[in-house]
Amino acid sequence: MKLFKIISLILAIAFIFFGFNIYFKKKYNFINNFEKDYKNGLKDEKYAKKVGLIELILGISFFILFLSL
């Protein structure tokens, strides 16, 4: 059980870090090939904001899981 708790904490920290930087600080270079696809018109800022928000929500949910164990 301790191993599961440690893994959930590590995942929470990673997802919150990346989600916060993508969603709030607009560091879109954390998304693979985003700059190239953005220049080619395949992806836009809305896509990057969605990815950041999903990662942030996943991080928060892993943190809640960590606290509940």
N, CA, C and O atoms as a GROMACS GRO file, in nm:
protein
  276
    1MET      N    1   0.082  -0.119   0.000
    1MET     CA    2   0.000   0.000   0.000
    1MET      C    3   0.087   0.126   0.000
    1MET      O    4   0.051   0.227  -0.060
    2LYS      N    5   0.201   0.118   0.069
    2LYS     CA    6   0.289   0.234   0.071
    2LYS      C    7   0.345   0.263  -0.068
    2LYS      O    8   0.362   0.379  -0.106
    3LEU      N    9   0.374   0.158  -0.143
    3LEU     CA   10   0.425   0.175  -0.278
    3LEU      C   11   0.323   0.246  -0.366
    3LEU      O   12   0.357   0.334  -0.444
    4PHE      N   13   0.197   0.206  -0.354
    4PHE     CA   14   0.090   0.269  -0.431
    4PHE      C   15   0.075   0.416  -0.393
    4PHE      O   16   0.049   0.500  -0.479
    5LYS      N   17   0.092   0.447  -0.266
    5LYS     CA   18   0.081   0.584  -0.219
    5LYS      C   19   0.197   0.669  -0.273
    5LYS      O   20   0.176   0.784  -0.313
    6ILE      N   21   0.316   0.613  -0.275
    6ILE     CA   22   0.433   0.686  -0.328
    6ILE      C   23   0.418   0.710  -0.477
    6ILE      O   24   0.449   0.818  -0.527
    7ILE      N   25   0.372   0.608  -0.549
    7ILE     CA   26   0.352   0.623  -0.694
    7ILE      C   27   0.247   0.728  -0.724
    7ILE      O   28   0.265   0.808  -0.815
    8SER      N   29   0.137   0.730  -0.649
    8SER     CA   30   0.033   0.830  -0.673
    8SER      C   31   0.083   0.971  -0.642
    8SER      O   32   0.044   1.066  -0.709
    9LEU      N   33   0.168   0.986  -0.541
    9LEU     CA   34   0.225   1.117  -0.511
    9LEU      C   35   0.318   1.164  -0.621
    9LEU      O   36   0.314   1.281  -0.660
   10ILE      N   37   0.402   1.075  -0.672
   10ILE     CA   38   0.493   1.112  -0.780
   10ILE      C   39   0.416   1.152  -0.906
   10ILE      O   40   0.450   1.250  -0.971
   11LEU      N   41   0.313   1.074  -0.939
   11LEU     CA   42   0.229   1.108  -1.055
   11LEU      C   43   0.157   1.241  -1.035
   11LEU      O   44   0.145   1.320  -1.128
   12ALA      N   45   0.110   1.265  -0.914
   12ALA     CA   46   0.040   1.390  -0.885
   12ALA      C   47   0.133   1.509  -0.904
   12ALA      O   48   0.094   1.609  -0.965
   13ILE      N   49   0.253   1.500  -0.852
   13ILE     CA   50   0.348   1.610  -0.865
   13ILE      C   51   0.382   1.635  -1.012
   13ILE      O   52   0.386   1.750  -1.056
   14ALA      N   53   0.406   1.529  -1.087
   14ALA     CA   54   0.441   1.543  -1.228
   14ALA      C   55   0.327   1.605  -1.309
   14ALA      O   56   0.348   1.698  -1.386
   15PHE      N   57   0.206   1.551  -1.292
   15PHE     CA   58   0.093   1.604  -1.369
   15PHE      C   59   0.059   1.747  -1.330
   15PHE      O   60   0.027   1.828  -1.417
   16ILE      N   61   0.066   1.779  -1.203
   16ILE     CA   62   0.036   1.917  -1.160
   16ILE      C   63   0.142   2.012  -1.216
   16ILE      O   64   0.108   2.122  -1.262
   17PHE      N   65   0.267   1.973  -1.212
   17PHE     CA   66   0.374   2.058  -1.265
   17PHE      C   67   0.353   2.087  -1.413
   17PHE      O   68   0.354   2.203  -1.454
   18PHE      N   69   0.335   1.982  -1.492
   18PHE     CA   70   0.319   2.002  -1.636
   18PHE      C   71   0.188   2.072  -1.669
   18PHE      O   72   0.184   2.159  -1.756
   19GLY      N   73   0.081   2.034  -1.602
   19GLY     CA   74  -0.048   2.097  -1.628
   19GLY      C   75  -0.048   2.244  -1.594
   19GLY      O   76  -0.104   2.325  -1.668
   20PHE      N   77   0.014   2.280  -1.482
   20PHE     CA   78   0.021   2.421  -1.442
   20PHE      C   79   0.104   2.501  -1.542
   20PHE      O   80   0.064   2.610  -1.582
   21ASN      N   81   0.217   2.448  -1.582
   21ASN     CA   82   0.302   2.520  -1.676
   21ASN      C   83   0.239   2.534  -1.814
   21ASN      O   84   0.257   2.636  -1.880
   22ILE      N   85   0.167   2.433  -1.858
   22ILE     CA   86   0.103   2.442  -1.989
   22ILE      C   87  -0.019   2.532  -1.983
   22ILE      O   88  -0.035   2.618  -2.069
   23TYR      N   89  -0.104   2.514  -1.883
   23TYR     CA   90  -0.232   2.586  -1.880
   23TYR      C   91  -0.217   2.732  -1.837
   23TYR      O   92  -0.276   2.820  -1.899
   24PHE      N   93  -0.140   2.757  -1.734
   24PHE     CA   94  -0.132   2.893  -1.681
   24PHE      C   95  -0.013   2.972  -1.735
   24PHE      O   96  -0.027   3.091  -1.766
   25LYS      N   97   0.103   2.909  -1.748
   25LYS     CA   98   0.222   2.981  -1.790
   25LYS      C   99   0.246   2.974  -1.941
   25LYS      O  100   0.340   3.035  -1.992
   26LYS      N  101   0.162   2.900  -2.011
   26LYS     CA  102   0.164   2.888  -2.157
   26LYS      C  103   0.299   2.840  -2.209
   26LYS      O  104   0.350   2.891  -2.309
   27LYS      N  105   0.356   2.741  -2.142
   27LYS     CA  106   0.479   2.678  -2.190
   27LYS      C  107   0.440   2.558  -2.276
   27LYS      O  108   0.442   2.444  -2.230
   28TYR      N  109   0.404   2.586  -2.399
   28TYR     CA  110   0.352   2.483  -2.488
   28TYR      C  111   0.460   2.390  -2.541
   28TYR      O  112   0.430   2.290  -2.605
   29ASN      N  113   0.586   2.422  -2.515
   29ASN     CA  114   0.693   2.334  -2.562
   29ASN      C  115   0.698   2.203  -2.484
   29ASN      O  116   0.774   2.114  -2.522
   30PHE      N  117   0.621   2.189  -2.375
   30PHE     CA  118   0.611   2.063  -2.303
   30PHE      C  119   0.527   1.960  -2.380
   30PHE      O  120   0.532   1.841  -2.350
   31ILE      N  121   0.451   2.006  -2.477
   31ILE     CA  122   0.369   1.916  -2.559
   31ILE      C  123   0.452   1.876  -2.680
   31ILE      O  124   0.507   1.961  -2.750
   32ASN      N  125   0.461   1.747  -2.705
   32ASN     CA  126   0.545   1.696  -2.815
   32ASN      C  127   0.498   1.752  -2.949
   32ASN      O  128   0.380   1.744  -2.982
   33ASN      N  129   0.591   1.807  -3.026
   33ASN     CA  130   0.570   1.857  -3.162
   33ASN      C  131   0.463   1.966  -3.171
   33ASN      O  132   0.409   1.990  -3.279
   34PHE      N  133   0.432   2.032  -3.061
   34PHE     CA  134   0.327   2.134  -3.068
   34PHE      C  135   0.371   2.254  -3.151
   34PHE      O  136   0.293   2.305  -3.232
   35GLU      N  137   0.494   2.300  -3.132
   35GLU     CA  138   0.542   2.418  -3.205
   35GLU      C  139   0.539   2.392  -3.356
   35GLU      O  140   0.499   2.480  -3.433
   36LYS      N  141   0.581   2.274  -3.397
   36LYS     CA  142   0.581   2.239  -3.540
   36LYS      C  143   0.438   2.231  -3.593
   36LYS      O  144   0.408   2.285  -3.699
   37ASP      N  145   0.350   2.165  -3.518
   37ASP     CA  146   0.211   2.153  -3.562
   37ASP      C  147   0.138   2.287  -3.558
   37ASP      O  148   0.048   2.311  -3.638
   38TYR      N  149   0.176   2.375  -3.465
   38TYR     CA  150   0.116   2.508  -3.457
   38TYR      C  151   0.154   2.591  -3.578
   38TYR      O  152   0.070   2.663  -3.633
   39LYS      N  153   0.280   2.582  -3.618
   39LYS     CA  154   0.325   2.656  -3.736
   39LYS      C  155   0.259   2.605  -3.863
   39LYS      O  156   0.231   2.682  -3.955
   40ASN      N  157   0.233   2.474  -3.868
   40ASN     CA  158   0.168   2.415  -3.986
   40ASN      C  159   0.016   2.430  -3.983
   40ASN      O  160  -0.051   2.395  -4.080
   41GLY      N  161  -0.038   2.480  -3.875
   41GLY     CA  162  -0.182   2.502  -3.865
   41GLY      C  163  -0.261   2.379  -3.824
   41GLY      O  164  -0.383   2.379  -3.834
   42LEU      N  165  -0.194   2.276  -3.778
   42LEU     CA  166  -0.265   2.154  -3.739
   42LEU      C  167  -0.326   2.165  -3.599
   42LEU      O  168  -0.432   2.108  -3.573
   43LYS      N  169  -0.260   2.237  -3.510
   43LYS     CA  170  -0.309   2.253  -3.374
   43LYS      C  171  -0.307   2.400  -3.337
   43LYS      O  172  -0.228   2.478  -3.390
   44ASP      N  173  -0.395   2.438  -3.244
   44ASP     CA  174  -0.400   2.578  -3.201
   44ASP      C  175  -0.387   2.586  -3.049
   44ASP      O  176  -0.366   2.486  -2.982
   45GLU      N  177  -0.400   2.708  -2.997
   45GLU     CA  178  -0.384   2.728  -2.853
   45GLU      C  179  -0.492   2.660  -2.772
   45GLU      O  180  -0.468   2.619  -2.659
   46LYS      N  181  -0.612   2.646  -2.829
   46LYS     CA  182  -0.719   2.578  -2.757
   46LYS      C  183  -0.683   2.433  -2.728
   46LYS      O  184  -0.715   2.380  -2.622
   47TYR      N  185  -0.616   2.369  -2.822
   47TYR     CA  186  -0.570   2.232  -2.801
   47TYR      C  187  -0.472   2.225  -2.685
   47TYR      O  188  -0.483   2.138  -2.599
   48ALA      N  189  -0.377   2.317  -2.683
   48ALA     CA  190  -0.277   2.318  -2.576
   48ALA      C  191  -0.341   2.346  -2.440
   48ALA      O  192  -0.302   2.285  -2.341
   49LYS      N  193  -0.438   2.435  -2.436
   49LYS     CA  194  -0.507   2.464  -2.311
   49LYS      C  195  -0.583   2.342  -2.261
   49LYS      O  196  -0.587   2.315  -2.141
   50LYS      N  197  -0.645   2.267  -2.353
   50LYS     CA  198  -0.716   2.145  -2.314
   50LYS      C  199  -0.621   2.041  -2.257
   50LYS      O  200  -0.651   1.977  -2.156
   51VAL      N  201  -0.506   2.024  -2.322
   51VAL     CA  202  -0.407   1.927  -2.274
   51VAL      C  203  -0.360   1.968  -2.134
   51VAL      O  204  -0.349   1.883  -2.045
   52GLY      N  205  -0.331   2.096  -2.115
   52GLY     CA  206  -0.287   2.144  -1.984
   52GLY      C  207  -0.392   2.125  -1.877
   52GLY      O  208  -0.360   2.086  -1.765
   53LEU      N  209  -0.517   2.152  -1.910
   53LEU     CA  210  -0.625   2.136  -1.814
   53LEU      C  211  -0.646   1.989  -1.777
   53LEU      O  212  -0.669   1.957  -1.660
   54ILE      N  213  -0.638   1.901  -1.875
   54ILE     CA  214  -0.653   1.758  -1.847
   54ILE      C  215  -0.542   1.710  -1.756
   54ILE      O  216  -0.566   1.634  -1.662
   55GLU      N  217  -0.419   1.753  -1.784
   55GLU     CA  218  -0.307   1.711  -1.698
   55GLU      C  219  -0.321   1.767  -1.557
   55GLU      O  220  -0.288   1.699  -1.460
   56LEU      N  221  -0.369   1.889  -1.546
   56LEU     CA  222  -0.389   1.950  -1.414
   56LEU      C  223  -0.496   1.875  -1.335
   56LEU      O  224  -0.480   1.851  -1.216
   57ILE      N  225  -0.605   1.840  -1.401
   57ILE     CA  226  -0.712   1.765  -1.334
   57ILE      C  227  -0.663   1.626  -1.293
   57ILE      O  228  -0.696   1.578  -1.184
   58LEU      N  229  -0.586   1.561  -1.379
   58LEU     CA  230  -0.531   1.431  -1.343
   58LEU      C  231  -0.437   1.442  -1.223
   58LEU      O  232  -0.439   1.356  -1.135
   59GLY      N  233  -0.356   1.546  -1.220
   59GLY     CA  234  -0.266   1.566  -1.107
   59GLY      C  235  -0.340   1.588  -0.977
   59GLY      O  236  -0.302   1.534  -0.873
   60ILE      N  237  -0.446   1.666  -0.982
   60ILE     CA  238  -0.526   1.692  -0.862
   60ILE      C  239  -0.594   1.563  -0.815
   60ILE      O  240  -0.602   1.536  -0.696
   61SER      N  241  -0.644   1.485  -0.911
   61SER     CA  242  -0.711   1.360  -0.873
   61SER      C  243  -0.612   1.259  -0.814
   61SER      O  244  -0.646   1.188  -0.719
   62PHE      N  245  -0.491   1.252  -0.867
   62PHE     CA  246  -0.390   1.165  -0.807
   62PHE      C  247  -0.351   1.214  -0.668
   62PHE      O  248  -0.324   1.133  -0.579
   63PHE      N  249  -0.348   1.345  -0.648
   63PHE     CA  250  -0.316   1.399  -0.516
   63PHE      C  251  -0.427   1.366  -0.416
   63PHE      O  252  -0.398   1.333  -0.301
   64ILE      N  253  -0.552   1.375  -0.458
   64ILE     CA  254  -0.664   1.337  -0.370
   64ILE      C  255  -0.657   1.188  -0.339
   64ILE      O  256  -0.684   1.147  -0.226
   65LEU      N  257  -0.621   1.107  -0.438
   65LEU     CA  258  -0.603   0.964  -0.415
   65LEU      C  259  -0.492   0.940  -0.313
   65LEU      O  260  -0.504   0.854  -0.226
   66PHE      N  261  -0.383   1.016  -0.324
   66PHE     CA  262  -0.273   1.004  -0.229
   66PHE      C  263  -0.319   1.038  -0.088
   66PHE      O  264  -0.281   0.970   0.007
   67LEU      N  265  -0.399   1.142  -0.074
   67LEU     CA  266  -0.445   1.182   0.059
   67LEU      C  267  -0.544   1.082   0.118
   67LEU      O  268  -0.551   1.066   0.240
   68SER      N  269  -0.620   1.015   0.033
   68SER     CA  270  -0.723   0.924   0.084
   68SER      C  271  -0.667   0.788   0.126
   68SER      O  272  -0.732   0.714   0.199
   69LEU      N  273  -0.548   0.755   0.081
   69LEU     CA  274  -0.492   0.623   0.116
   69LEU      C  275  -0.428   0.623   0.252
   69LEU      O  276  -0.377   0.520   0.296
   0.00000   0.00000   0.00000
